[in-house]
Amino acid sequence: DLKELKELTVKERAQEIGIVFQDWQLFPLLTALDNVAQPLRLSGLSAEDAQTRAQQLLVSFGMDGYEDAISIRLSGGQQQR
């Protein structure tokens, strides 16, 4: 169901529109898990649900085991994933 962008609320925009930055836009001193969880929290998930979903996403991108890695210590490919 297509909608005009101007018809979406801010929350709907956050849930429906994705942006891929060339320089990844990671928080350099946060862990991989926290970098994935942060936008989920901003979209309205509770902290606990965001952490759970972030963990699932890391696993789906082959990043399980890197949850506690500080993002600036990850390789470029890992940061991209």
N, C-alpha and C positions, 0 to 999 in steps of 0.2 A: 504494500500500500504506500504509494509515493505521496509525500507532503512537500509543500514549499518550505524552504528553510525558515522563512520569516514566520511560519505558522507554528514552529516548534518552540517549546519553552526552553529555558536554559538547561534544565535537567534532562529534557528529551534530547537536546543537542549533545549533551555529554554522554548519553547512553547510545546514541545512534551514529555519531560521527567519529571516525578515528583519524588521527593524524600521525604520520610517520616522519619524524625529523631525521635529517641526515647525520646529525651529531648525537643522536640518541636521547638527549635531554635527561640523563640520569642524575640523580642526586649523588654526587661523588663520594660522600662519606656514609651513605646508607648501604645496607646489605642488598643483595639481589632480591631477596624476599620482600623487603620493605619498599624497594623501588617499584616492584610489581603491585604491591598491596596499596600504595598511596593513591593512585587514581581510582581504585575500587572504593576506597574509603570516601573519596571526594564525590563519587557518584551515588553515595547513600548507603553503602553496605556498612554493617557494624564492623568494628575493628576485628572481631573474631571471625566473622564471615569473610572479610577481606583477606585475612591471613590464610584461611583455609582455601579459598579460591586461588590466591596467589601461589600457594604450594602446588595445587593441581596444574596451574599454568606452567610453572617451572618444570614439572615432570613432563608435561606434554611437549615441551620444547627441548627435552633432553638436558635439562639443567638441574635435575635432582642431584643433591650433594653439594650444590653451590648456594644454598639458601643463605648461609651466613657469610658468604664472600662479599667483601666491600667492593662496590662497583668499579672503582678505579683500578682494582687489582685483577679484574677480568680482562680477557683478551678482547680485541675488537669484535670478533665474531660472537663471543659470548654476550657482550654488551648489546649487540644488535638483536640477538634472540630475546 
